[in-house]
Amino acid sequence: MKNVRPTSGKLLLALMSILESKGKLNNCSFLDLFAGTGRVGIEALKRGAGMACFVETLKNRAGEINNAIPLEYKEFSTVLALELRRALSWLAKRGVIFDVIFADPPYNEGWNKTLVPILEKNHSLLKGGGVFIYEHSARENIEHGTWKSAESRIYGESALTFFSKENLIN
């Protein structure tokens, strides 16, 4: 099994501060892709997200995420142990939409060329005015497709790139 590379504390705090300052966390629906430990989605719940969905390919990690979700947030959480494309399709078929989609795929494994196009095909999952945030290696160039990148912020070796259909994150 591959090692998990959790989002660093510094990056997590920066992400949450950005989302809070833009009014994107309060009662939002939050999708945590490549959830790993679930740390990001759990923090979103603690800071006011109304619901969170976690997608993790590995069943044992998905179980660990489920166990890590505090009891008071369980009814507002869903953990899917599915491959990314299958999970997105499953959510789209059920008409689920999100205010915030966060993805933190493994660095340097080709996701920089495929992730944004995959989410473009599933654009109905992101609400109008919503934001897609991609955590990636600061050394990777990201394929943007037709989605406009509103901004990127670099934190050491990692970067957060923000996408929006309407480019509402300035």
Secondary structure, DSSP 8 states (H G I E B T S, - for coil): --------HHHHHHHHHHHHHTT-STT-EEEEET-TT-HHHHHHHHTT-SEEEEE-SSHHHHHHHHHHS-GGGGGGEEEE-S-HHHHHHHHHHTT--EEEEEE---TTSSHHHHHHHHHHHTGGGEEEEEEEEEEEETT-----TTSEEEEEEEETTEEEEEEESS----
